[in-house]
Amino acid sequence: MIKMATVDLIMPKMGESIMEATILKWHKQPGDHVKMDETILEIATDKVDTEVPSTAEGTIEQILYNVNDVVPVGSVIAKIKTEAEEATSHKPQATSGGQRDTDHENSTYSEEAETVSHSRATSNFKPQTSNSNGRFYSPLVLNIAASEGVSMSELETIPGTGNEGRVTKKDILQYVSSRKVSGYKQRSNKEEVMVVPVNRVEQSSDQQPITTYSGNVEIIEMDRMRKLIAEHMVRSKHTSAHVTSFTEADVTNIVMWREKVKKEFEKREGTKITFTPLFIETVVHCIKKFPLINSSVEGDRILVKRDINIGMATALPNGNLIVPIIKNADQLNLVGLTKQVNGLADNARNGRLRPDDTQGGTFTLTNVGTFGSLMGTPIINQPQVAILAVGAIKKRPVVVETPHGDSIAIRHMMYLSLSYDHRIIDGSLGATFLTSVANELENFNPDRDF
C-alpha cells in the first residue's frame, strides 16, 4: 500500500531575537484541504502579529497546539498529509522521537511541553547560559524558573542531575516544591542552608493573595500586547543600568526649512515630509562619530554594530507603541528616509507590518513631542544600549549671540533626552553624543535641497 508523505509545519523564525510566538487563531482544522502558501494560522510575537502560510498542498492531518499556546521557534505546530508518495528511505519522526531526556520525566508538566523544550534547544535557538560559569539551561527550565520566581543567581545554586551537571525539569520542580513547603532558600551543595522568614519567601503566581478594593473601582484586564510591552519594559530595567542625560536645541532652521519646502516635496515625491526623517538623518551622522552608541552587550562582550538600523517608536490605533526598523539608514538620503518612515508608520497603523519590519534595530528614536510632552526618560529597547527622545517644539524667547552682541529673540526650541546603558556607555560619552545631536540640529543648513 502506498503511504502518503506527511509534511511538518514548523513555527518560523521571525528575527534574531524572537524565540517564541503565541498562536492567535487557526484558520484551518484537521481534515481541511490547504494549498501552498495559503494561510493556516495567525501568530503573535512581542513585536508584531503575522500569518503563517502552508509549506505544502494537502490535508491538515493534525494540529499540535491550541489557541493562546506559546510555541518556541522551530517546533512542529501541525502536520500536513500530501499527495506525494513517501520515500522508503525517509521516515519522518516527531520532533521528540527518540530524543527525550529521561531525566526530564515529571507528571507536573506535560510531555508536550517537554517536547517543545527539546525542539527549541535543537533548532537554530542559541543555548542560554549564565554569565558567571557558562552553565546551560534549557528553555523549559528557564520558563519554569521565571514562572516560579526563581532568580538566575538562585538557579545557579541548584545541583543538576542531567548530562554534564545540567539542571533538569525534575531538578527545578523538586527545588521549587521544597522551597514552598519548607520556607527555605537553597544556596548550594557546599553552603549552609539559610533560614528565611516565611513572610519573605517568594510566592509563585498561583499563591498571590486575592486583593479586595474599596470604593468605585473599574478593573481592566491587560490585553496580550500590553502584557508583552510590560514584560519587555521591566526586563529592560532589570538588564540595563539606565542613565538619562538632557539638553535642548534651537531647531528654528529646521522648522523654517520644512515649512518652505513641504508643498514642493509632497508634489515631487508623493509623500509628506515630517520632522522624524530629519531627526533620524542627524542621529545617523552622530552614530558614525560615536559608534559605541550603536552596540549591544552579550555577557562580558560588547558587540559594536556596523549596520545602522534605526527604530522609530510608532503609536498604534489602540494606544500601544511598536518600533518598526529603518534598515541601513546610513545608506538612505533624506527622500529615502522620508519614504521609509511614512511607509512603516502607515503599515503599523493599518496592521500590515511584517515580522522582519521590527527586527534588527540598533538604536531607537521616540518622538514624545507628538503627544505634547516637552521631554521624557525613555526605556532602552533591548538589546540596544541607547534611545533618544525628542520633545515638543515650542516657541520661546531665548538669548541669541550675534557678532553685534546678545539679543533676545523668539526661537523654536526642543528638549532632547538620551537614556543609555551605563554598563558600557559612560556619562561623558552619553552627554557628548547627545550634545553632538543638538549641535547638528542647530547648525542645519536652511538653504539645502532635498
Order of alpha helices (4+ residues) and beta strands (2+ residues): beta-beta-beta-beta-beta-beta-beta-beta-alpha-beta-beta-alpha-alpha-alpha-beta-beta-alpha-beta-alpha-alpha-beta-beta-beta-beta-beta-beta-alpha-beta-beta-beta-beta-alpha
